[in-house]
Amino acid sequence: MKLQLPVNIVLGAAAFGGTILATASEVAEATQFTLTYGYPLPSFARAAVAVLGEVNSTNRFQHMRQLATSASKAVVRPNVDTLYSTAVIDLSHDDVVVEIPLVKDRYWVFPFYDVYGNNYANLGSVENSKAGKYILRFDSDDKRIPGVQLCSDPEKCGGIQGYVNAPTPYGLMVVRYAVKNTAGDLHQIHALQNQSGLYTVEKCGRSRCRATVPTLTMSLLNSSLSSDPATKIMQLTARIAPHNPPRNISDLARVDRMLKESGVRDGVYKPQKDQNLTAAYLASEMAMFKVASEPQNVHSLGHGWQGLAPTSQGDYGEDYAMREYIAYFGYLALRATEALYPSYSAGSKGLHLGPRESYIFTFLSKPPMGQNGFWSLTAYNTEEYLVPNTLNRYALSDRANITYSDGSLVYDGGTHADGSFQLLVQPADIPPPKNWTSNWLPAPEGGGNFSLTLRFYAPTEQLGNGSWPYPVVHKGEAIQA
């Protein structure tokens, strides 16, 4: 059934004091646009407030020292593949020097996100980035293209490896280091975290010092906000957007006009006559899902799997609906060159197991990964947290001791033939026979609804275009000892 959204249409326009007032239909259109445009900002505020509450400062790392467990409730859908170092970035008054340690023989990435969740730059193993110092900077009147600008001769650049040009003064960094399945590896990552650093340097002496961008504070992020989701988006957009331009600066005039017509101006949101936020919020989400399902944004990978087009993940340009979609499901996605997150279509009800049922995932071959790349399959309960189980096993991956049907290790560090192997997903209270234990990913006890995330870090093109055969998924009876 098609949902009819109440929109009051007023023909013509009224003039007051020489200003042409927007019609009700124009206000409705502008309001829907603003809700789509500002949708990621509550997610930014939540993430920033959480980090600032721990480190009490912008431009400072909060280091995660342990992998997530089923007791971890700080974030939803955590991975158990990487340790994070997170920082809230504020370039309103200073540049920030980013110190990157020498990282060997593992996947790592220093991703840079603008305030809207665009992954506009990465330094890491995929990019073959060098250790050393990089200057992160923002110019409100700069013509530089956002991204990494390397120095051909660091000595001529004052000893730095390059610059990272930010599209907005506010942002986030979420550094990721891959964890190997070896004793003591966490200590090695802790050492890398301790060698990394952020510190500010004055940027005076240039026109950027005249900027009037306010300092990013807890008050700006969370004071006097409405509990209504739509109103909160409008309020945060009013506070943040005036000082944080769109990803593509060429769209600034249009964005400013639409925000003003919706009641967002001069740092505050003022509800407009005949404005229906509830209707606009529903319309924004409906349009988002429609755009996300279009062929240019999503494609089939075979065997019921689908993935986002590379241009629809991580860095969105002027595609604000796809940016909203990613914020809805998983804020701060990396670009497709860094990671892929294919999903399995299990019907309208999603993945569901009865108390004596299972899913078997048959991999016809190992996923082809890039240098230092890795993959994992992680289970989550209906609250989107890791599933409790007696094995304390929350994922299966290329670093786990998964086996072929003959008992030999799939990943033995040698030259074992690249054959087919199977992973078993069934309730945590139904242990399988011993020959399945290494390949068993526990689902919630008693069955019920749950979800899975397949992650590929440093993926190859075959994983993104579907030329690698994705796992065949079969639902059947539980395999019991």
N, C-alpha and C positions, 0 to 999 in steps of 0.2 A: 504494500500500500504506500502510495506517495504521501509524504508528510507535507502538509500545507502550512507554510510559515506566514504568520500574520504580518504584513507590511502595509502600512498606510501610505497610499500614493496621493500626493498633492500636486496638481498641475500648476505650473507657473512658479514664479519666485517673487519673494517680497524684498523690498529695498528699505534699508534704514540707515540713515547717516551716510549714504553713498555706497554702502556695502551690499552686495548681492548675497542674500541668505540662501543656503542650500535647501532644496525641496526635501520632503520626507523621504522620497526614494533615493535621493543623493546621500542623505544622512545614513540611510540603511545600508547602502553600498559601501560608504566610507567606514561605517562601524564594522561591517564584516571584514573589510580589508584590514583595519587596525587590529582586530582580534586575531586574524591570521598572522599579521606581521609581528605582533608582540607576543604571540603564543609562547615562545621559548623563554621569555623573561622571568616568569615565576620559577622555572626550573633553574635558571641561572641564580636567582636570588636564594633559593633553597641550598644549592651547592655552595655558593659563596658564604652564606651565613654559617653553614656547618664548618667550613674550613676556618673562617675568621674566629669562630668560637673556640677553636683549638689552638691556633697560633697567634691570634690577637694582632694580626698585621697583614696587610696586602703585601704582595711581592716577597713572600716567604713560603718555603715548601713545608707542607705537612706530609711526613713520610709514613706510609703504611708499612709496618714491619712484618706482619703475618698475613697469610692467606685467609680468605673468608671461610667460615664454617656455617653450619646450620644455626648457630647461635648469633651470627652476625646480622644485625638489623639496621645498620647505618644506611645502606643503600639497597635498592631492589635489584634483582638479577645480577649479582656480582659474579665475576669470573673467578676461577681458581687456577688461573694460568699465569698471572702476572702480579707483581707488587707495584703499587702506585706511589707516586709523589705528586701531590696536588698543590696548586697555588692559585690564589686570586690575584689577577693582574690589574694594576692601576697605573696607567701612563699619563694621567692628567697633568702631572707636574714634573715628572722625571722619566728618563730612560731607564731601562733595566738591563743589567749585564747578566746573561745566562751562562753559567759555567757548566760545561758538559765533560764528564770524565771519559777516560779511554775504556770502552766496553768491547770485550772480545768474545767471540764464539757464542753469542746469544742474540735473540731478537730484542731490540730496544727502540723506543721512539719518544722524542720530546715533541708532543703535538701542541700547537697553538690554536686556541679557539677565540673568536670574537664573542661579544656579549650575546649574540643571537645564536651561537652554537655552530658557526661556520668553522670548519677545520681548514683555515686558510694557509697553514704552513706546517711542515714537519721536518724535523732533523732526527735522523736515526739510521738504523742498519739498512733499511730499504734504500735510503738515499745515499748510502756510503758516506755519511757525514763525519767530519773530523772532530776529534776532541778539541776543546779549547773554549774561548770566550766568543759570544755573539751578543750584539746589542739589539734589544727589542725596543722599538720606538714607534711613536704615533705623531703624525703631523696633521692638524686639522685643515691646513691649507696646502698640503703636500700633493704632488702629482705622481708620487711613486706608486707603483702597482703593489698591492699587498702580497707578501710572500717573502721568500728568502733571497737575499742579495749577497752573494759570496764575494770575498776579496780574493783577487788573483794572487796578490802578494800580501800576506798578513802583516809583514814588517812595515809596509807602506800604509797600513790601516791602523797603526798604533797597537799592533799585536793581536788584533781580533780576527777571527775567521770570517766574519761577515755580519750582515744586519738582517733582522727580521722586521719587516714593515707591517704594522698592524692596521687593519681597517677601522678599528674602534679603540678608544683609550681604555675601556674596561674589557676584561676577558678572563680566560681560565687557561691553565696548563694542567694536563693530566698525564704525567710521565709514566710509561709502562716498561717494566723489565720482565722478560720471560723467566719463569722459574723452572729449573730442570729437576727431574726426579732423582736427585742425588743428595746424600747426606751432606749437610754443611752448605748447601747452595744458597740458602737464605742469608747466611753470614756474608757471602760474597756480594750479594745484592745490597745488603746493608752498607757494605764498604763503598759501593758505587753511589748509593744515595748520599752518604756522608761526604763524598767528593764532589757532588753536584752542588750548585749554589745559585742564589739570586741576590743581587744587591743593586741599589739605585745609584744613578749618577745624574748630576744636574744637566739640564739641556739648555741652560740660559746662554745668551749670546746669539740666539737665533730667533726668528719670528715666533717660533713655537712657544716661547716663554710668555707671550701675550695671551695665550689661550685662557679662556674663562671656564674650563671644564671643572666641575666640583670634584673634590676628593671623594673616592668611593668609601662609604661608611656603612656600618650596620644600620644606622637610622634610615639612610636612603633606601636600603634594601627591604626593611621589614617594619618600619614604624607606620602606624595608622593606616594599615591596609585592610580592605574589605575581606570578609570571609567568602564572599561570592566570587567564584572563579573568573567570570567575565569582567566584573568590576575591577578585580585585582589586576588583570591583564591591562586594562585601560589605565589604571593608576601607575603601574610600573612603566608602561610605555611613555606616559607623560613625564615621568622622572628621568628616564634613561635615554630615550630616543633623541631628544634635542641635542645631546652631546655625543651621541654614538651614531654616526651616519650609516646608511645601508651598505651592504657588502660591495655593491657596485655604485660608486659615487654618482654615476650618471643618472641614477634613479632617485636622487635626493629631492628634486623639485616635486616629483609626483608623490613620493612618500609624505613629504611635508604637507602638501595640499590635502591628501586623504586623511591624515591624522587631524588636521585642523577642522575639517568638515565633520569629523566624528566627535569633536569636543576636546581633543587633546591639543593643548597649546599653553605656552608660557609655564611649562613644568607642572601643570595640573590637569586633571580631567574634570570637565564640567558636562554633566548629562544634557543632551540636546532635546528640544521639543519633539515629541512623537518618536523618540528613540526607543527601540525595543531591544535591549541587550540580550535577553534570553533568545529571541528569534535569531538575532545576528550570530550568537554563539553557536546555535544549532546549525545554522546555514554554513558557518565557517567550517565546522567539523564535517558536515555532509560533503561540501566541496572538496575538502582535504582528502577524504576517502575516495572520492571519484577521481581526482587527479592522480592519486597514488596507484590506482588500478589501471591507468591508461598504459597502452603498450610501450610508449617511449620511456616509462618509468619502472616497469616491472616486466620480467620475462621468465619463461619457463626454463628450468634447468633439467627437466626430465624426472620420471619416477615420482611425480607429485611434489617436487621441490621447485621453489621459485626464488628469484633474487632481484634486488634492485639494480637498475642500470647504473653503471659507474658514475654517470653525471648526476644521478639522483641521490647520492650518498656522500655525506661529509661536508661538501662545499656547494652551496645551493644558488649562488648568484642572486637572481631576481625571482627564483622559483620559491616563493614564500609558502606555498601550500605544501611542497615536499619538505621544506624546513619544519613546518608545523607537524607534519606526519612523523618525522624522525623524533622530534621533541615529545610527541605523544607516546611513542613506543620505547625510545631509547636515546635520551639526550646525550649529546657529545659523541656521536658516531665518528669513527675515523674515515678518511677517504678510502675508496675501494682499492687503491694501490697498497694500502697498509693492511686492511682487514676486510673480510666479507662475512656477512651474517645471513646465509640462506635460511629460508623457513620451509617447513613441511606442511602442506595443506592436508589437514585431517578432517575436513568437513566443517560444517557450521558449529558443531559442538566442541571442536578441538580434540586434543589428545585425552582419552579417557580409558581407564582400565577397571574391569571388575575385580573383585578380590582374588580371583583365580585366573587372571588373564595376563598376557604379556605382549610386548612388541619386539620383533626381531629386525634389526637393521643389518642387511647384507651388503657389505662393501665389496664390490667386484675387484677393487685394487686399492692400494694406498692413495690417499689424496696427494697430488703432486704439489709440493710446496717449493717456494723460493728459498734462497740461502737463509739459514737460521729460522725458517718459517716453521709453524706448528699448527695443529688443529686440536679441537676438543669438542665433546658433546656433553652438555651440562643439563641437569634436571632441576626444576623448580616447582614448588607447591603452588596452590592457588593464591597465596599471599605474595608470590614471586620471590620467596627466599629459598635457600638451599634445603634439600630434603634430608631430615634426620635419618640416620641409619647406623647400625652397629659397626659397620666397616669404616664409618667416617669417610665414605667415598661419595664425592659429589659430581664427578665427571670422569669420563673415559677419554683418553687422548693418545697421541703418539709417544708420550713420555710415560704412559702406564704399561703395565706388564700384560697387555692383551695378547692373546695367542690365536694361532690357527687351529683348525679342528684336530690336528695331530698333536697339539700341545706345545709346538715350537713357538717361540716369540715372534710376533709380527715385526717388532722393532728390536732387533738383537744387536744392532751396531755393525752387522756384517753385510753380506750380499745375498741374503735370503730371497728366494723367488718372490715376486710381487703377485701373490695370489689372493683369492677371496677369503674374507674373514667376516665373522658375525658378532654383533653386540646385542646383548639381551637387556631389555628394560622391563622390569616387573616389580610388584610391590615389595617393600623392604622387609615385610614379615613373611615372605615366601622365598627362602633361600634356595637357589638352584643346586644341582649336583656339583661336585668339586671341579669337574672339567669345564664348568661354565663360570665359576666364581670370578676369575680374572677378567672376564668380559661382561660382568653383570653391573649395570647401573641401576641402583635401587630407586624405585618410584615411591610415592607416599604409601604408608601402611594402609592396608585395606582397599587400595585402589582409589578410584575417583579421578577427578580432573587434575591435570598437571600440564607442564609445558617443558619444552626442550629448546636449547639454543646450540646450534652448530656454528662454531667459530673457526675461521681460517685467518691466521696472521701471516703476512708476507705471502699472499696467494700468487699462484701463477695464472696466466690467462685462461688456461683450460678450466679452472674452477669458476671463473666469471662468465664464460660463454657457453657452458654446458657441454663442452666436448669431452670432459671427464664424466664417466657414468656415475651419477649420484646414487646413494644407497637405496636399495629396494626395501620398503617397509612392509612387514606382514604382521597382522594382529591375530593372535591365537590363544590357546590355553597356556597357562603358566608352566614352566619347566621345573618340576619339583624333584628334590632328592629322594 
